[in-house]
Amino acid sequence: MKCSKIFLIVLTALCAACEKQTVNNGQPFTFSVFNGLNDGVLLYGNYSGTQPFTYKYSQMIFSRQMSKVSFGTPQVWARYFASPDTLAKDQPVFDKRFDLVNGRSYTLYLLGEKTQTDHLFVENKFSPHKTGDSLTYLQVVNLSNDQPISVNIQGEANGSLIKNLPYKQVSSILAIPAGHSRAAYVFEFRDAASGDLLWTEEVTEINGANTDFNRFLYRNWAMIFSGKRNASDNNALKITRTYYQEK
């Protein structure tokens, strides 16, 4: 009986180690916001729950960029205002309350038109650091509503990394070799149905050979695919990278 209890305890611990979602137990959680709104809209974040607020001292979120903030309370009232503001006076483009969990990491993706903002909200579940093989942990987010996408490393078969990732979906975590011989990767983003090449993204310094800090080795990061096919300027297709810093 005693042996059975010990076995169950060990098994539970092993299962819990397979997926890392708690970043820092008992500590403020990380709340990241990605501004994927069309037409290069600049956003200002207000978490106070009161109005009016001063733009000068609020969180600024540039177009197609990620901004991070930490909170000590699990209740968050997230409100975002556009600049220039052409909506009704004091009307946010997004207004929602979240009940979250301390010590975890979340990302809110805002997308579409500012007059009818859509969103995707996810809890980031990171791959734990592992000893042994030198790996980096990549996740892909598809925020381009033109088509599902596939992803491959240049020279490999179409869809060899991701076969089909629909709009507003986040891929599973991809463990990719990041040893000393891996100086760079070229990722190809394609239309999942036709195979047409949509975007090529070269990621250098994978092995960190020429930098003081290796942001890839044993670390979780993401490539966010957004924009519109055949569009130009602010709405053109683009990859935004974000790097999750874990303690």
N, C-alpha and C positions, 0 to 999 in steps of 0.2 A: 504493500500500500504506500509506504514511504517513498519507494523508488518511483511509483507512478506519479506521485505529486511532484517530485523533482523533475521528472520528464516533462510534465505539463508546464511547469514554470519555465524550463529551458526553451520549450517549443514556443511558448507565448513571446518570450524575449526575442527569439529569432524572427518570428513573424513581424513583430513591431519594427525590427531593424530593416525590413525590406523596403519600406517607404518612409521618407522623412518629410513630415509636414510641420512639425514643431520646430521653429527656428530658435527660440529662446524661452524656455519655460518660465511662466510667471512674469514676463517682461512685456513692455509695450509691443504691439504687433506692427507690422509694416503694411502700409496701404499705398499702393502705387496706382497712378492714374495715367492712362495713355490717351492723348488727344488725337483721335483719328477723324475728326469732323472734316467735312469737305470744305474746299475753298480757303484753306489756310487760316481758319478762325483761331484767334488767340483766346485762351480761357483763363479765368481767374477763379480760384477755389475759395469757398467760404464754408468753414466747418463749425462756426460759432453758434449757428441756429438763430442768429439775430440779424436785423437789418436796421439802418443801412450799414454797409461795411466799406472800408477804405481800400480801394484797388492797390494803392501804393504798398500796403503792408500784407496783402493777401498772396496766396500761392499762385505763381504764374506758370502756365503750362503752354508751351509753344506747340505749333502744329506739328503733328507726327513725331512728338517727343514724349518721353516718359518722365513723370515727376513723382518723387517718393516723399512720404511723410509718416511719422510714427505717432501713435496715440497711446495714452495710458489707460483709457477707458474703452470697453468693448462696444459701446454705443456710438456710432458715427452718423452725423447728419451731413451728407455730402451734397453741396450745392455749387454749381458752376455757372459762371456768367461769361457771355461772349464780349469780345472787344474787337472792333467797335460794336457797341450795343445798339442793334436796330430793332430789338424786340420791345414789347411793352415795358414801361418803366419798372425796374426791379424784378423783371421776369427772368429766372434762371433757365438755361437750356437743359439742365438736368437737376432733379431734386429728389433725393431718396435717402431714407434712413436704413442703416445696416446694424445688425446685432452680430458682432464678431467674437473671436476667441483670442485672448492674449497669447503672445508667443508664436503666432502664426503669421503667414504672409499672404496677402491678397492683391489682386490686380483688377482694376476697373478699366475697361476699354470703352471709350465713347466714340461713336461713329455715326455716319449719315449726315443729314442736314441739321443745322442748328435749330431750325423751326420745328423739327420732329426728330429729336436725338434718340438714336438706338443705343443699346449698350450690351456688353458681355462682361459678366462678373465671375471670376474664378478664384478658388483658393489654390495657391501655388504649392505643389507637392514635389519637393526636391528629391533628387537621388542622393543618398548618403555618400559621404566620402569613403572610398574603399582603398585598401592597400593592394599592392600588386601592380597590375597593368596600369600604364599611364593613360588616363581617359579624360575626356571633357564631356559634359552633359548638355545637350542641345534640345531645345523645344521650339517648335514652329507654330505661329499663330496666323490664321488666314482671316484678314479683315477686308479682303477685296471681294465684293459680291458679284463680280463678273463671271467667275467660274471656280469650281473646285481645282485645287492645285496638286501637283506631284513634285517631289524634290529628289534630286540625285546629286552625287558628287561628279564633277566633270570627268568624263571617260568611263563612267559606269552606266549601267542600264537605266533608262527612264523609270522613275518611281522606285528606285532601289532603296532609298531612305524612307520616303513616304509615298505610298501609292495613290491615295486619294484623300485630300483634306478639304472638306466643304467650308463654305463661308461661316464665320463665327464659331470655328472649332479650333481647339488646341490639340496639338499632337501629343503622343506619349513622349517620354524622355528618351532621347537617342544617345547611347553611349558610343562615342567616337574616339578612336586612337589619337593620343596627343603626346607621343614620345618625341625624343630628340630629332628623329628623322622626319617629323611632320612639321615643316615650317609654315605651310599654308594649305588651305583647302579652297576650291572653287565650287560653290553650290549653284546648281541650276534649278530654277523654279519654272515649272511648265504647266500648261493647261492639261489637266488630268485626262480629259477626253481625247483631245487632238494630238497632244504631245508637243504643241507649239511652245517654243522657248519664250518666256515672258520676262525673265530677269536673271542676270548672272551676278553673284555676290562672291567676291574674293575675300577670304578671312585670313589675315596674315598673323604672324607671331603666335601661332598655335603652340609652339614649343617654348615660347618665352625666352628664346636664346638671346635676343637683343634688348630685353627690357628688364627693369629691376623688379617688376611685379608681373607674375603670370596670371592673367585673369581667366585663363581657360582650364589649366590643369586641375582636375578634381572639382571643378566649379560648374554651377548651373547657369546657363544663359539662354537667351531666346532671340529668334529673328522674327520680327513682326512684318508680315507682307500686307501692304495696304495700297489704296489708290484704285484708279480706273484704267482699264485697257484703252489704249490709243488716246488717253487724255494728256494734257500738257500742264506745265506750271505746277500749281499747288495740288492738283488732283492726279498727277502722274503716278504710275506705279513706283513703289519705293520699298526698300527694306530698312527697318529700324532695329538696331541691336540694343538689347538691354541685358545688363549683367547683375545677377542677384548676389549680393554680398551676405554670406552667412557667418554667424559667430560661432 
